Amino acid sequence: MTTNGLFIFVFSAGLLSLATSCGSSKDQTAYIYPQPQPQQQEQQIQQPQNVIVQQPTKQKREVDECITLANTEDENKYRAYGTATSFQESYALQNAEANAVTAMVQRMETAVEGARQFYNKDANANAKKMTEGDAQGIITQYIVGLCKNYRVIKTNLYDLSDGSIQCYVCIEMRNTKDEFLNTVGNALTKDEVIAIDYDKERFMDSIKKGLEDYKKSRTE
């Protein structure tokens, strides 16, 4: 082999060796397992900023004068109030007054009926032995008649945003409390709803207590 041929052979062998080495390096790089990447930095939890908590505002509620008058009734007169709403003032007034009378009747009926049941149960006396329905009917008849004798002592009207009118009415019985109690006691004795020989003072005290308890239960 000539000198030139030998040089060419050596040079070619060197190129082949270099190519093989590079290929081998590439192959090794291709099969290297991926190294674990550093975890992404956790998002920083934002600390809650100082939140200013607003205290709820408050506004004093105005109680209608008719309610106040009814709840602070005169020592000698029973009172009640009623309210109604209508687009016509006359209807609002009429219905409010009617509701006041109804409230008065309910209060009186509840107190008188409670006192009658308590007394008759305690005294074990009912001369006529009438049914509960008959007794309650007589009581209602007298109470309604007595509650018709009233006067209006206060009226308030309010114009509402929808164009309607709201009315409050406070009524007061013309008879004194003692007159009312005496009339009821005499009437129930006459019709023998309670025993003729009943303890009148005790019966009246029971009605008084019932009326006060009823008023407290409605204002609490």
Disulfide bonds with the S-S distance in Angstrom:
none
